[in-house]
Amino acid sequence: MKKRILKPPNGDQVLRAITTIIVELLGVKEQQVSPRNTFLELGADSVGVVAVLKEVEIAFEEFQIKFEEGEISPHDKIEKVINSVQEKI
């Protein structure tokens, strides 16, 4: 059996993946999503943040990324999620 080599995504790939998840779950336009936005600015409450983080975990499951409860809040910027994903990979 061949060993699968996984190449970690770069920052732009992480941003694109997270943006896609936010657009789908929160119903905002892609142009509205910026790393400088907070989840609250995009209309997400704590339940919305948890939903986004679960989808991010699924999107990057091959890297076994997990978010701890309370690690990201609605007041946090999207860039915190991006940085967290990059640190966990």
C-alpha positions in Angstrom: 0.0 0.0 0.0 1.4 3.4 -1.0 1.7 6.0 1.7 -0.4 9.1 0.9 1.6 12.3 1.1 -0.5 15.3 2.0 0.6 18.7 1.0 -0.6 21.4 3.5 -2.6 24.2 1.9 -1.2 27.7 1.7 -2.8 30.7 3.2 -4.8 31.6 0.1 -6.2 28.1 -0.2 -7.2 28.2 3.5 -8.9 31.6 3.0 -10.8 30.4 -0.1 -12.0 27.2 1.7 -13.2 29.2 4.7 -14.8 31.9 2.6 -16.8 29.2 0.7 -18.0 27.7 3.9 -19.0 31.1 5.3 -20.9 32.0 2.1 -22.8 28.7 2.1 -23.6 28.7 5.8 -24.2 32.3 6.5 -25.8 33.3 3.2 -23.5 36.3 2.6 -21.9 37.3 -0.7 -18.3 36.3 -1.3 -17.3 39.9 -1.7 -18.5 40.6 1.9 -16.1 38.1 3.4 -12.7 39.5 4.4 -10.2 38.2 7.0 -10.8 41.5 8.8 -14.5 40.8 9.3 -15.8 39.4 12.6 -18.4 36.7 12.5 -20.9 39.1 14.1 -20.3 41.5 11.1 -21.3 38.7 8.8 -24.4 37.9 10.8 -23.2 34.9 12.8 -24.0 34.2 16.4 -22.3 31.5 18.5 -24.4 28.8 16.9 -23.3 30.1 13.4 -19.6 30.1 14.5 -19.9 26.5 15.7 -21.4 25.5 12.4 -18.7 27.2 10.4 -15.9 25.6 12.6 -17.4 22.1 12.2 -17.4 22.6 8.4 -13.8 23.8 8.5 -12.9 20.7 10.5 -14.5 18.5 7.8 -12.8 20.5 5.0 -9.4 19.9 6.5 -10.1 16.5 8.1 -7.0 14.9 6.6 -5.0 17.2 8.8 -7.1 16.3 11.9 -7.9 19.9 12.8 -10.1 20.3 15.8 -11.3 23.5 17.5 -11.8 23.6 21.2 -15.1 24.9 22.6 -14.8 28.7 23.0 -11.6 28.9 20.9 -13.4 31.2 18.3 -16.2 33.5 19.2 -18.6 35.7 17.2 -16.4 38.7 18.1 -13.3 37.1 16.5 -12.2 38.0 13.0 -12.1 35.5 10.2 -8.3 35.8 10.2 -8.2 34.1 13.6 -9.7 31.0 12.1 -7.3 31.1 9.1 -4.3 31.5 11.4 -5.6 28.7 13.7 -6.0 26.3 10.7 -2.5 27.1 9.5 -1.0 26.6 13.0 -2.8 23.3 13.4 -1.7 21.8 10.1 
